[in-house]
Amino acid sequence: MHFNDTTAVRKSLPATPLWQWTATEIARAIRHKAVSSVEATQSVLDRIEQVNPRLNAIINLMTDKALLQARQADELLARGTLLSPLHGVPVTIKDNVDVKGERNTNGGVFRNRVSQHDSTIAENFNAAGCVTLGMTNLPEFALRFFSENPLFGRTLNPWDEALTPGGSSGGAASAVASGMGFIGHGNDIGGSIRYPAYACGVYGLRPTWGTVPQFDPGSPGGRAFASAFFSVEGPLARCVNDIRLGLEVLSRKSIRDQAWVPAPLTYDEHRIKRIALVTEIEGMRIEPVIKDNLRKTAAWLEQDGYVVEEITLPDFLLATEVWSKIVVADKTTMMGEVVAELGSRDIQRAWRDMCDVYGGAKDLREYILAIAKRDELRRRYNEILAVYPVIMLPISGQEPFRWGDDLKGADHFRNVLLPAQIPLLSLVALNYPSMSVPTGLRDGHVPQGVQLFAADFRADLCMQVAEDIEHHARMPFAFGD
């Protein structure tokens, strides 16, 4: 690296504090030695010290380890070794996967469980030369759309403390939105990446199952069908290209997950210019403000030359029923007794109402029929996606929930929460890559957004459209900045 090259890079970089930069900008600066990983990490640690006491997004801050990793990243670069496009970039990991030497409490439940080995998530971040700042908060057992638990307390939404930051990756979303790390790790079996991203006004990608390898050495036994085939890991970030870089790192091969798929992350073809818009979904009330935002976003894309055609999605509600039959049955079998034994009163109440409303398969026949119905639905949707490579629809039928909305009883859950979350749950059952895309703030404090989905392993198409939306809707920083 020549001095003049480094100087040119420095001049092209933002003049704002380092914690405000994107992962893309930080990575470029580190790569060209215009900024060190230690400098970037210390800037974020200072930001965490400033805002985390209020937001409570990071519940295990690993300061000494983070600075050691940053020094190691700088030393490697000095010797000419660049491990990945995110070399030296600070990230966070959700507190329900293993990080060697740290507690994996799964939302405060297993408070004394210390991981002896790294998960595939931690392993891939480490192999990429990333700096792990700490672990982010979530609800007990990752089972709510709200992120709080008795051990670590409540994570706040940095835009409005009366609103949920989402769940279960609420700590990751709150941290990313407020500048406490450049990329956050999350996982999603019912909207747990996409809903927190929506609630906190950041980007969140649920990739196709098999894209990101999954394995936690500290988790006893194998995974049930729903966890093995519906639960996925993915990134949250403040810009689309950071999502792209995060996915590239997280999707690195691991022999510890036999289901990992070596699918390319990008394809060499022409940019798409035709998408579908969905503003009505059977069995679901979509608030007018949500529809208005969808149409506003569609108009932006039309200005950019897209052809946007409004369609209805066949049997989309049925996909949520398939999700319920399979996921709730699996969770009840694998976790029901543990929730009853170790869960707080709130999580037991929310779990009971969830089971009453969602209704898992009652016997093997019903379970098998749900799997067969899923196969039929996916075939029909593959045909739709052959015509419309990307489909835009709500993330939720409502703006982000207010605290405690899932503790108001089974009737409220059935009539309000479940219908609102149909777009999240159905896309899990269909297993398509789906992405939360922020589109601005209503009245300066309520995040708005849209959801995009595409065919299997075509998250690149979601990111293409998201990038075009991003040009019209760059989000400000949360929490007073």
Sequence and secondary structure as in RCSB ss.txt:
>XXXX:A:sequence
MHFNDTTAVRKSLPATPLWQWTATEIARAIRHKAVSSVEATQSVLDRIEQVNPRLNAIINLMTDKALLQARQADE
LLARGTLLSPLHGVPVTIKDNVDVKGERNTNGGVFRNRVSQHDSTIAENFNAAGCVTLGMTNLPEFALRFFSENP
LFGRTLNPWDEALTPGGSSGGAASAVASGMGFIGHGNDIGGSIRYPAYACGVYGLRPTWGTVPQFDPGSPGGRAF
ASAFFSVEGPLARCVNDIRLGLEVLSRKSIRDQAWVPAPLTYDEHRIKRIALVTEIEGMRIEPVIKDNLRKTAAW
LEQDGYVVEEITLPDFLLATEVWSKIVVADKTTMMGEVVAELGSRDIQRAWRDMCDVYGGAKDLREYILAIAKRD
ELRRRYNEILAVYPVIMLPISGQEPFRWGDDLKGADHFRNVLLPAQIPLLSLVALNYPSMSVPTGLRDGHVPQGV
QLFAADFRADLCMQVAEDIEHHARMPFAFGD
>XXXX:A:secstr
  HHHHHHHHHHS SS GGGS HHHHHHHHHTTSS HHHHHHHHHHHHHHHHHHH  EEEE HHHHHHHHHHHHH
HHHTT   STTTT EEEEETTS  TTSB  TTTTSTT B SS  HHHHHHHHTT EEEEEE   GGG SSS EET
TTEE   SS TTB   SSSHHHHHHHHTTS SEEEEEESSSTTHHHHHHHT EEEE  TTSS    TTS S   H
HHHHT EEEEEESSHHHHHHHHHHHT   TT TT     S   S    EEEE    TT    HHHHHHHHHHHHH
HHHTT EEEE   TTHHHHHHHHIIIIIHHHHHHHHHHHHHH  HHHHHHHHHHHHHH   SSHHHHHHHHHHHH
HHHHHHHHHHHH SEEEE S SSSS BTTGGGS HHHIIIIIHHHTHHHHHHHHHT  EEEEEEEEETTTEEEEE
EEEESTT HHHHHHHHHHHHTT     SS  
